[in-house]
Amino acid sequence: MITPSATNITPAGFLAPAAEESPLKKLPHTLIAVVGPSGTGKSMCLRNLPQDRILILDLERKGMPFKIKNPACLVQSASWANLLVQLRNASKNPSIDIIVIDSITRAIELIQTHCEQQFKGFEIWKNYNDMIGDLLYELKSYSKTVILTSLEEIVQIQGMDGSLTTRRRMFVQGKEWANRGIESECLAVWTCFARRDKESGKIAYMFASQTDGVTLAKTPPFWNLPEFMPNDISLAVATIIKNC
């Protein structure tokens, strides 16, 4: 487990509230993706983030797998138009340091539904691809850290020599963004996985912060995160703050 060396770190991994300004404001204003199949802890990893400084957009409308002590930190969106309003309000709110979209998979489905209702034929997919790009560009313009959870898909990619290579990547409908990869717009991508401890028999939920040649995981080296880390965003955030 990551243990920050600073003496004024709370059990959740954050600087104690001696200073008035939230330490989360030191985080880079960028996109971080948390990717994995259902049941690997994509939502659970948010459990120790301070609920007075985050907004979780629960697009899956399933609730969180941990106790919500501040109901204002969790909102749901049923449409693309509603999601845009909530995102833009959050981007202007100085008390919110982290925006979580749970999940970007569902957000893209809302875009697809909107396009199918508003356009016909080729215009559906043209606007769908454009709107995904516009959303990602807008998220990167926010003075916030934005965390995207995403389902993954496993694909076979043919190399120059004709051989097939397996890749695990963020799931998205349509060839354009499937080929470009939502990952290309994110500064960090962490892959969720679970493994059973041989001695205790218990299952440990983990992140991989770097690719193994199959996943598209990546992390800036200067963040000094380990290759494998506990499935707890707050621990990663504390380390990032320390190194930024």
N, C-alpha and C positions, 0 to 999 in steps of 0.2 A: 504494500500500500504506500502511496506517496505521502510523505510527511514533510510539509514545508518547514524550513528551518527557522523562519521568523518567530520571535517569542510572542507576538501579539496576534497569533492566528487562532481563531475559534475552532471548536470541534468540527464545524462544517467546512473549515478550510479557508475562512475569510478573515481579513483584518478586523480586529475588535473595533466597535464603533466609537473609538476615542476621537477620531477626526470626523468633522461634519460631512465631508464629501464621501459618497459611496466609493469604496475601492473598486467596484465594478466599472466605474467610469474610466479606469486605466486600461480596460480591455481594448484590443484593436477593433475598429469598426469594420467588420467583415462578416462573411458567411462561413459558418461551420456546419458541415453535414454529419449526421449520425445515421448510419446505414445498416440495415440488417433485416433478416426475415422476422415474421411475427413471433413474439415470445422470447426475443433475445435481449430485451431490456432497453429499447429505444426511448420509451416514455419514462420508465423507472429511473433512468439515469438523471432525471431532472429533480429528483426528490429532495436534495439538500440545497438547492438554490434558494436564496432569500426571496420569499414570496411577495415582499413589499417592493422588490426592485425588478420584477419580471412580469411579462405578459405571455401567457400560453394560449395560443389560438388552437383550440381543440376541434379541428376540422373533422376528425373521425367521429366526434360526438359520442365517445364511449366513456368519458371521464378519465381521471388519472389513477394509476395503481398505487397511489400514496395519498395521505391525508392532506386536504386543502384547508389550510388555516386562514387564508385570506381569499375569500370568494372572488374578490375583484381581480385576482391574478389569472383567472381562468374564464375564457369566453368561447362561445361557439359561433360558427358562421355557417349559414345554410346556402349562401349564394356567393357568386363571384363579386357582385357589387357590394354586398355586406362585408366581405373580407377586405376589399380595398379600403372601405371607410375605417374599419378597425385598425388596419395596418397604418394608415396615414395619421389617425389620431394618436396611436402609440408612438409613432416616430417623432411627434411634437411634444410628447409628455416627458418632462425632465426627470420625473420620478421613476421612469422605466429605463433600465440599462440594457436589458436583454429581452429580445422578442423571440419567442419559440413558435414555429409553425409545425404543428403536429397533425398532419404530415404534409410535406410538399407533394407527396403522391396524390393526396386528396385535393390539394389546392389546384393541381394541374387538371384533375378530373372536373373541378368546377369551371375551369377555363374551357375545357372541351364542351361541357354542357352549354355554357354561355354561347360559344361559337356555333354550336348546332342549332341553337334557338334563333340566333341573329343572322346567320349567313347560310348560303347554299353552295353545294358542289365544291369546287376547288377553293373557294373563298373560306370555307370552314377551316381547312388545314393551314392555309396561308395565315389567317388571323390567329389561329391556335399557336403556331410556331412563333409568330411575332409577339404575341401576348406573353408567352413564357419568357422570351428574351427581355421584354419590357419589365416584367415582374422582377426578374433577377437583377436587372440594372437598377431598378428603383430601390430594392432591398439593400444593395451595396452603397447607395447614396445616403442611407440613414446614418445618423451619428449614434449608432447602436451596434451591439453584437447581435447577429441574427442566427439562430440555430434552426436548422432544417432537419427534421427526421424523415426518413424515407425507407420504403420497402426496397428490396433488391431483386434483381433478376440475374440468372446465370445464363450466359451466352457463349457460343462457340465462334471464335474469330479466326479467319483464315490468314495465315502469314504469307510473306512473299514467296516462301518455298513450298506453299501449298499445305503445310501442316496446320492443324487446328489447335488453338489455344483457348483454354477456359478463362472467362472473365466474370467476376461478380461486380455488378454496377447498379447504380440507382435506376429504379424502374420508371420508365416514361413511355407513353404511347407515341407512336409516330417515329419515322426513321430519322428525321433531321436532328431532334434532340437526343435520340437514342445514340446516334453516331457522334454528335458533338460532346454529349455527356454533361449533365448538370454539374458534375464534379469539377469541370473545367472552370466554373464560375465561383468555386469555393476556395478559400485559402487553406482550409483544413477539412479532411474527410476522415472520420473514424468509423471503423467497421465493428459492429457488435458481434460477439460470439459467446458461447457458453462452453465450459469444460468442467468435467468432474474430477475433483481431487482424489487421487488414488488412495491416500491414507484415510481421509475423513469420509469419503464417499459423497461429500456435499458438492453441489454445483456452484461454480464461481462464474459470475457474469463479468465479462471483460470488454475492453476496447482494444483494437489494433490501430496504432497511430501511423504505421508505415505499411506500404504494400509488401506482400509476399510473392508478387508476380501474378496473383490471381485477383485479389481485391484491388481497388483503386484508392486505397487509404493513403493519406499524405498529411504531413505536419511540418510547419517551418522549423528548421533545426534549432533556431535560437530560442524557441519556446522550451527546449530541454525537457520534453516529455518522453517517458520511456516507450519502447516499442509496444509493450503490452501494459495496460493500466486498468485499475478497477473501474467498473461501470458506474462512475459517479462524476458527473460534469463539474461539480463544485471543487473536487480535488484538482482536476485539470485546470480549471479557471484560476485557482489559487496559485498554481505553478506558473501559468501564463502571466499573471499580474506581477509576480516576482521577477520575471525575466524580461518584461517589456519596458 
